[in-house]
Amino acid sequence: MVLLSLVFQRNLLIGKPNGIRVDLDERERHMDLDDVSRAKAELPNFARSHAEVNGQLIRQIFLMDEVDRFVRCPHQ
């Protein structure tokens, strides 16, 4: 239930097509949501591995479109 809520919140914040889900290997043991030290130690490598495997897809989604020019908000 928590995972569905997290995915829903991510979709609301950045839009469903703007996120890539990184799943832990199914052989790995469960990681608690509050296990910060383990997440910091393991998740960057999982994300890097996922990016290398899915590099073309990530490139198409995030790196091929031109972006709008940055416009600073005026101070009030």
N, C-alpha and C positions, 0 to 999 in steps of 0.2 A: 504494500500500500504506500509506503514511504517513497519507493522508487517511482511509482506513477505520479505522485505529487511533485517530486523533484523534476521529472521530465516535463510535466505540465507547466511548472513555474518557469523552467528554461524556455519552453516554447512561447510563453507569454512575454518574457523579457527580450529574447533575441529573434524569435520566429523559428518555426520548426526547420525550415531548410537551411538555417544558419548555424546549426549545431551538429557535431559529429559525436556519436556516443562511443566511448572507450570502455569496453567490457573487460573485466579480469578474465584471465584464462580459467576455464571451468575446472581445471585441476587444482587451482589455487584455493586456499581456505578462505572462508568468508571474512570480509573486512568490515568492521563496525564503522558506522558513520562518524563516530567521535574518535577514531583511532588516527589522530593527526600525525603522529610520528611515523607510523607505518605508511600512511598515505603519502607523506612527503618523501619517504624513502623509495617507494615502489611505483607510484602512479606516473611520475615523469618518464620513467623507462617504458612503461606500458604505452603511454601516449606517443612516445617517440617511435616505438615499434609499430604501433597502429598507423602512424603517419607514413612510415616507410612502406608498409604494405599497401596502404590506400592513397599513396601520394598523388596519383593522377586524379582521383576523385576530389581530394582536398584542393588540389591546384585548380580544378574546374570550378569548384564551389566558391573558393575564397580568393583566388589570385588572378582570375582572368578578366573580371569586370573592372571598368574604370569607376572610380568613386567620384562623388561630388566634391568640389573644392570646399575646403574647410572655411566656414564663415563664423567668426567669433561673435558671440552674443554681445550686444551693446550693453555697457554698464548703465545702470539707472540711478 
